[in-house]
Amino acid sequence: MPDHIKPVPDPEPQKPRRRWPLYLLAVLIVLALLAGFLLTKTHVLDGLKRSLRYLGKNGENYGSVSFETLGSTAYGQLNGGLGVATGSSVTLFSEEGKQLGSEQHAMTAPVICTGQDRLLCYDAGGNYLTVLDKSGSAVFSQTPEQTIFDADLSSGGYSAMLTAGDSGRSLLQVYDPNGSLLYKRSTKSHYLSACAVSPDGSHAAAVALGQADITFSASLQLYRTDSEEIAAECALGSEMPYDIAFVTDSVVCAVSEDRVRFFAADGTERGAYVAENGRIADYHFGGDGFVTVLVDPYETSSRAELITLQPDGSVLAQLSLSFMPVSLSACGSYVGILTAQSGNPMFHCRFSVGRWKRYLSERPAPAPQCRRASAHRRPPPLHTPVLPFPQRPAFRQYGTCPGSPTLP
């Protein structure tokens, strides 16, 4: 072989590529996506999710809250804590029972509404309103000269206050989360009996009472908080709504004695649910994207239909009960009911909204003395007026109930 020619060395054999880490990563991603879907969009893993959530909690290690009850009292939950309003003050306690903050003011009929990181307390028929944050500090307070008819607190921290007007019949004011006045409207031709504000503060709503010829008539007025004009007005006829609330940023719900109606921000009716041959005995707006109603068929008060409604009025789920619950609450994707009779066990029930799974646990307990706190519910009896307002019963005013279910 000539000197200038050198032999070419044999190429080294290439090591085989290890692809199993990629396959393993792909499998883990698929499993994570599947688990996320099952946990958030279905109720297949509902039992596992609740077990993990309550891991290490036996239901006995809770703080004790002590306070003096002076006159009427109202209660509300905020971030696991408890808000208590009495005839002399409103106080926020932590889950461990520690007092976080308190505002002193005389009240005759205190009412509490809770939203995300906010607690609103007002004196129904009085002249005091305050908003506390989750630390118990007062965000802002109002002492209007005129009587407060109603107030509302949205999940976004926006608040609305409905009072008698100085130069008109009613005055509606909307405040942003910092307490600055965002919207103000006075009415001179009719009374307003209930108010609501959307989570993002872009819309407000109120029930207007009037008459057509010689008959009573009501309507739902919708407003944009950046405009002085009425955005829409929806005729309700002779219906007297128990309560109104925004279930989304642009959909408001009105609950009356035998029906639930949903309206878009432009005034179009998206749908309605009618309780045939019965009445709506209770309701709650606390669920995520749905409204819960308790229907008393044929007004017998011996059994009930528990129904969840979507924002278009269609039935999401329905469950027949052989008893009439004394308390109803909704939170997230859960609905809790409580029933008790003297001498009988107390049942604590949870229902998974999408597929009405039932979880029962008997706990001997005395019959409850009063109803559980709620931000948006109708208190019985309806004929008990506390506001100096024509045909205006006091809504959203509740006490606590020993042994009430604690929802996730």
C-alpha positions as CSV (number, residue, x, y, z in Angstrom):
1,M,0.0,0.0,0.0
2,P,1.4,3.4,-0.9
3,D,2.5,5.6,1.9
4,H,0.1,8.4,1.0
5,I,-2.9,6.1,1.4
6,K,-4.1,5.5,4.9
7,P,-6.7,3.0,5.8
8,V,-10.1,4.4,6.9
9,P,-11.0,3.2,10.4
10,D,-14.3,1.4,10.9
11,P,-17.0,3.6,12.2
12,E,-18.0,3.1,15.8
13,P,-21.4,1.5,16.3
14,Q,-24.0,4.1,17.3
15,K,-25.6,3.6,20.7
16,P,-29.4,3.0,20.5
17,R,-31.5,6.0,21.5
18,R,-33.4,5.7,24.6
19,R,-36.9,6.8,23.8
20,W,-38.7,5.4,26.8
21,P,-38.4,8.8,28.7
22,L,-40.3,10.5,26.0
23,Y,-43.0,7.8,26.0
24,L,-43.2,8.0,29.8
25,L,-43.5,11.8,29.7
26,A,-46.3,11.5,27.1
27,V,-48.2,9.0,29.2
28,L,-47.8,11.3,32.3
29,I,-49.2,14.3,30.4
30,V,-52.2,12.3,29.1
31,L,-52.9,11.0,32.6
32,A,-52.6,14.5,34.1
33,L,-55.0,15.9,31.5
34,L,-57.4,13.0,32.1
35,A,-57.2,13.5,35.9
36,G,-57.8,17.2,35.5
37,F,-60.8,16.6,33.3
38,L,-62.3,14.0,35.7
39,L,-61.8,16.2,38.7
40,T,-63.1,19.5,37.2
41,K,-65.6,18.5,34.6
42,T,-67.1,15.3,36.0
43,H,-67.9,13.7,39.3
44,V,-66.3,10.3,38.7
45,L,-63.5,11.1,41.2
46,D,-65.8,13.1,43.5
47,G,-65.3,10.8,46.5
48,L,-61.5,10.8,46.1
49,K,-61.5,14.6,45.8
50,R,-63.5,15.1,49.0
51,S,-61.4,12.5,50.9
52,L,-58.2,14.4,50.0
53,R,-59.9,17.7,50.9
54,Y,-61.0,16.5,54.3
55,L,-57.8,14.5,55.1
56,G,-56.8,14.9,58.7
57,K,-60.1,16.6,59.6
58,N,-62.5,14.8,61.9
59,G,-65.1,17.6,62.2
60,E,-64.4,18.2,65.8
61,N,-61.4,20.5,65.8
62,Y,-63.1,23.8,65.3
63,G,-62.7,27.1,67.0
64,S,-65.3,28.5,69.4
65,V,-66.9,31.9,68.7
66,S,-68.4,33.8,71.6
67,F,-70.4,37.0,71.3
68,E,-73.2,38.9,72.9
69,T,-76.5,38.9,71.1
70,L,-78.2,42.2,71.3
71,G,-81.5,42.5,69.3
72,S,-81.6,40.9,65.9
73,T,-78.6,38.9,64.6
74,A,-77.3,38.0,61.2
75,Y,-74.5,35.6,60.2
76,G,-72.4,34.9,57.1
77,Q,-69.3,32.9,56.2
78,L,-66.2,34.4,54.7
79,N,-63.1,32.4,53.8
80,G,-63.9,29.8,56.4
81,G,-64.5,32.5,59.1
82,L,-67.8,33.8,60.5
83,G,-69.3,37.2,60.3
84,V,-71.7,38.1,63.1
85,A,-74.0,41.2,63.1
86,T,-75.9,42.2,66.2
87,G,-77.9,45.2,67.3
88,S,-74.7,47.0,68.2
89,S,-71.9,45.8,65.9
90,V,-70.6,43.6,63.1
91,T,-67.7,41.4,63.8
92,L,-65.6,39.0,61.7
93,F,-64.1,35.9,63.3
94,S,-61.5,33.6,61.9
95,E,-62.0,29.8,61.5
96,E,-60.2,29.3,64.8
97,G,-62.5,31.7,66.6
98,K,-60.1,34.7,66.8
99,Q,-61.7,38.1,66.3
100,L,-60.3,39.7,63.2
101,G,-62.1,43.0,63.3
102,S,-65.3,44.8,64.4
103,E,-67.3,47.9,63.5
104,Q,-69.6,49.4,66.2
105,H,-73.0,50.8,65.1
106,A,-76.5,50.5,66.3
107,M,-78.7,48.4,64.0
108,T,-82.3,47.2,64.3
109,A,-82.4,44.6,61.5
110,P,-78.9,43.7,60.4
111,V,-78.4,41.8,57.2
112,I,-75.1,40.2,55.9
113,C,-74.1,39.5,52.4
114,T,-70.7,37.8,51.5
115,G,-68.7,37.8,48.4
116,Q,-65.1,37.0,47.4
117,D,-62.9,38.4,50.2
118,R,-65.7,40.8,51.2
119,L,-68.5,41.0,53.8
120,L,-71.3,43.6,53.5
121,C,-73.5,44.4,56.4
122,Y,-76.4,46.8,56.4
123,D,-79.3,47.7,58.6
124,A,-82.6,46.9,56.7
125,G,-84.9,49.8,57.3
126,G,-82.0,51.8,58.9
127,N,-79.2,54.1,57.9
128,Y,-76.0,52.1,58.1
129,L,-73.9,50.0,55.6
130,T,-70.4,48.8,55.9
131,V,-68.0,46.5,53.9
132,L,-65.3,44.5,55.6
133,D,-62.4,42.7,53.9
134,K,-61.1,39.2,54.9
135,S,-58.8,40.7,57.5
136,G,-61.8,42.4,59.3
137,S,-60.8,45.9,58.3
138,A,-63.5,48.3,57.0
139,V,-63.2,49.0,53.3
140,F,-65.8,51.7,53.5
141,S,-69.0,52.6,55.4
142,Q,-72.1,54.6,54.5
143,T,-74.6,56.3,56.7
144,P,-77.2,57.7,54.3
145,E,-79.9,60.1,55.5
146,Q,-82.6,58.0,53.9
147,T,-83.8,54.5,54.8
148,I,-81.9,51.6,53.3
149,F,-84.3,49.2,51.4
150,D,-81.8,46.7,50.1
151,A,-78.1,46.1,49.3
152,D,-76.1,43.6,47.3
153,L,-72.4,42.4,47.1
154,S,-71.0,40.8,44.0
155,S,-68.3,38.1,43.9
156,G,-66.0,40.8,42.3
157,G,-66.3,43.1,45.3
158,Y,-68.8,45.6,43.8
159,S,-71.6,46.6,46.0
160,A,-75.0,48.2,45.5
161,M,-77.2,50.1,47.9
162,L,-80.9,50.9,47.4
163,T,-82.4,53.7,49.6
164,A,-85.3,56.1,49.7
165,G,-84.6,59.1,47.5
166,D,-84.1,62.7,48.6
167,S,-86.0,64.1,45.7
168,G,-87.5,60.9,44.3
169,R,-89.0,57.7,45.4
170,S,-85.8,55.5,45.3
171,L,-82.1,56.0,44.9
172,L,-79.7,53.3,43.6
173,Q,-76.0,53.6,44.1
174,V,-73.2,51.2,43.0
175,Y,-69.7,51.3,44.5
176,D,-66.4,49.8,43.2
177,P,-64.3,47.4,45.4
178,N,-62.5,50.4,46.9
179,G,-65.7,52.1,48.0
180,S,-65.8,54.8,45.3
181,L,-69.1,55.7,43.8
182,L,-69.4,54.1,40.4
183,Y,-73.1,54.7,39.5
184,K,-76.1,56.6,40.8
185,R,-79.7,56.6,39.7
186,S,-82.8,58.3,41.2
187,T,-86.4,57.3,40.3
188,K,-89.4,59.7,40.6
189,S,-92.2,57.7,38.9
190,H,-91.9,54.3,40.7
191,Y,-90.4,52.5,43.7
192,L,-87.5,50.1,43.6
193,S,-87.7,47.1,45.9
194,A,-84.6,45.0,45.2
195,C,-81.2,45.6,43.6
196,A,-78.2,43.6,42.3
197,V,-74.8,44.3,40.8
198,S,-72.9,42.1,38.3
199,P,-69.6,40.5,39.4
200,D,-67.5,42.8,37.1
201,G,-69.6,45.9,38.1
202,S,-70.5,46.6,34.5
203,H,-74.3,46.2,35.0
204,A,-76.8,46.7,37.8
205,A,-80.4,45.7,38.1
206,A,-83.4,46.6,40.2
207,V,-87.1,45.6,40.6
208,A,-89.4,48.5,39.8
209,L,-92.9,48.5,41.3
210,G,-95.8,50.4,39.8
211,Q,-99.2,50.0,38.3
212,A,-100.8,49.6,34.9
213,D,-104.3,51.2,34.9
214,I,-105.5,50.1,38.4
215,T,-103.5,46.8,38.7
216,F,-100.2,46.2,40.3
217,S,-97.3,45.6,37.9
218,A,-93.6,45.0,38.3
219,S,-90.6,45.2,36.0
220,L,-86.9,44.4,36.0
221,Q,-84.8,47.4,35.0
222,L,-81.2,46.8,33.8
223,Y,-78.6,49.5,33.8
224,R,-75.1,49.9,32.5
225,T,-72.9,51.6,35.1
226,D,-71.2,53.7,32.4
227,S,-74.5,55.1,31.0
228,E,-77.3,57.2,32.5
229,E,-80.0,55.6,30.4
230,I,-81.9,52.4,31.2
231,A,-80.3,49.6,29.2
232,A,-83.5,47.5,29.2
233,E,-86.7,47.0,31.0
234,C,-88.4,43.6,31.3
235,A,-92.1,43.4,32.2
236,L,-92.9,41.0,35.0
237,G,-96.6,41.6,35.1
238,S,-98.2,40.9,38.5
239,E,-95.2,38.9,39.7
240,M,-93.6,40.1,42.9
241,P,-90.0,38.9,42.7
242,Y,-88.6,37.5,46.0
243,D,-85.0,38.4,45.0
244,I,-82.8,39.1,42.0
245,A,-79.1,38.3,41.4
246,F,-76.6,38.1,38.6
247,V,-75.6,34.5,37.9
248,T,-73.0,35.6,35.4
249,D,-71.6,39.0,34.3
250,S,-74.4,39.5,31.8
251,V,-77.3,37.3,33.0
252,V,-79.6,38.3,35.9
253,C,-82.1,35.9,37.6
254,A,-85.4,36.9,39.2
255,V,-87.1,34.5,41.6
256,S,-90.8,34.8,42.3
257,E,-93.4,32.6,44.0
258,D,-93.9,30.0,41.2
259,R,-91.2,30.8,38.6
260,V,-87.5,31.6,38.0
261,R,-86.7,33.8,35.0
262,F,-83.4,34.6,33.4
263,F,-82.7,37.8,31.5
264,A,-79.7,38.9,29.4
265,A,-78.1,42.3,29.9
266,D,-79.9,43.6,26.7
267,G,-83.3,42.6,28.2
268,T,-84.0,39.5,26.2
269,E,-85.4,36.6,28.3
270,R,-83.1,33.6,28.0
271,G,-85.4,31.2,29.6
272,A,-87.7,30.4,32.6
273,Y,-88.6,27.6,34.9
274,V,-92.2,27.4,36.1
275,A,-93.2,25.3,39.2
276,E,-96.3,23.7,37.9
277,N,-99.0,23.1,40.6
278,G,-96.6,24.2,43.4
279,R,-94.5,27.0,44.8
280,I,-90.9,27.8,45.2
281,A,-90.2,27.3,48.9
282,D,-86.6,28.2,49.0
283,Y,-83.7,29.1,46.6
284,H,-80.0,29.8,46.6
285,F,-77.6,31.6,44.2
286,G,-74.4,30.3,45.7
287,G,-73.6,27.7,43.1
288,D,-71.1,28.2,40.3
289,G,-73.2,28.9,37.2
290,F,-76.5,27.5,38.4
291,V,-79.4,28.4,40.6
292,T,-80.8,26.0,43.2
293,V,-84.6,26.0,43.9
294,L,-86.6,23.9,46.3
295,V,-90.2,23.3,45.0
296,D,-93.1,22.4,47.2
297,P,-95.4,20.4,45.0
298,Y,-99.1,21.1,45.6
299,E,-98.0,23.3,48.6
300,T,-98.2,20.3,51.0
301,S,-94.9,21.0,52.8
302,S,-94.5,17.2,53.2
303,R,-92.1,16.6,50.3
304,A,-90.0,18.6,47.9
305,E,-88.3,18.7,44.5
306,L,-84.6,19.8,44.6
307,I,-83.8,21.4,41.3
308,T,-80.7,23.1,39.8
309,L,-81.2,25.4,36.9
310,Q,-78.8,26.6,34.2
311,P,-78.7,30.3,33.1
312,D,-81.0,29.5,30.2
313,G,-83.7,28.2,32.5
314,S,-83.2,24.5,31.6
315,V,-83.0,21.9,34.4
316,L,-79.5,20.7,35.1
317,A,-80.5,18.1,37.7
318,Q,-83.6,17.2,39.7
319,L,-84.1,15.1,42.8
320,S,-87.3,14.1,44.6
321,L,-87.2,14.3,48.4
322,S,-89.7,12.6,50.7
323,F,-89.3,15.4,53.2
324,M,-89.2,19.2,53.3
325,P,-85.7,20.5,54.1
326,V,-85.5,23.4,56.6
327,S,-82.2,24.8,55.1
328,L,-80.7,25.0,51.7
329,S,-77.2,26.1,50.6
330,A,-75.1,25.9,47.5
331,C,-71.4,26.4,47.1
332,G,-69.2,25.6,44.1
333,S,-70.6,22.4,42.4
334,Y,-72.3,21.2,45.6
335,V,-75.8,21.7,47.1
336,G,-76.4,21.0,50.8
337,I,-79.7,20.5,52.6
338,L,-80.5,20.1,56.2
339,T,-83.7,18.6,57.7
340,A,-84.5,18.0,61.4
341,Q,-87.5,17.1,63.4
342,S,-87.8,17.0,67.1
343,G,-86.8,13.6,68.5
344,N,-85.4,12.4,65.1
345,P,-81.8,12.3,63.9
346,M,-80.4,15.1,61.8
347,F,-79.4,14.2,58.3
348,H,-76.5,15.9,56.7
349,C,-76.7,15.5,52.9
350,R,-74.5,16.5,50.0
351,F,-75.5,16.3,46.4
352,S,-73.1,16.4,43.5
353,V,-74.8,18.8,41.1
354,G,-74.1,17.0,37.8
355,R,-75.3,13.5,38.9
356,W,-77.0,13.9,42.3
357,K,-74.9,11.6,44.3
358,R,-76.2,11.4,47.8
359,Y,-74.0,11.2,50.9
360,L,-75.9,10.7,54.1
361,S,-74.6,10.7,57.7
362,E,-76.8,10.5,60.7
363,R,-75.8,12.8,63.6
364,P,-78.1,13.0,66.7
365,A,-78.8,16.6,67.3
366,P,-81.6,18.8,68.6
367,A,-84.0,20.5,66.2
368,P,-82.5,23.7,64.8
369,Q,-83.7,26.9,66.4
370,C,-83.3,29.2,63.4
371,R,-82.2,29.1,59.7
372,R,-78.7,29.2,58.4
373,A,-77.1,32.3,57.1
374,S,-77.3,33.0,53.4
375,A,-76.5,35.9,51.2
376,H,-79.4,35.4,48.7
377,R,-82.4,33.5,50.0
378,R,-86.0,34.2,51.0
379,P,-86.7,34.0,54.7
380,P,-90.0,32.7,55.9
381,P,-92.6,33.8,56.5
382,L,-93.1,36.1,53.5
383,H,-95.8,38.1,55.1
384,T,-93.5,39.6,57.8
385,P,-92.5,43.0,56.6
386,V,-89.6,44.9,58.3
387,L,-89.0,47.6,55.8
388,P,-91.1,50.8,55.6
389,F,-91.9,50.0,51.9
390,P,-95.1,49.0,50.1
391,Q,-95.3,45.2,49.8
392,R,-91.6,44.8,50.5
393,P,-90.8,41.8,52.8
394,A,-87.3,41.5,54.2
395,F,-85.2,39.2,52.1
396,R,-81.8,37.8,52.8
397,Q,-82.1,38.0,56.6
398,Y,-81.2,34.8,58.4
399,G,-79.8,33.5,61.6
400,T,-77.6,30.4,62.2
401,C,-78.7,26.8,62.6
402,P,-76.7,24.5,64.9
403,G,-75.4,21.6,62.9
404,S,-75.7,23.3,59.5
405,P,-73.8,21.5,56.7
406,T,-70.4,22.9,55.8
407,L,-70.0,22.8,52.1
408,P,-66.6,22.3,50.3
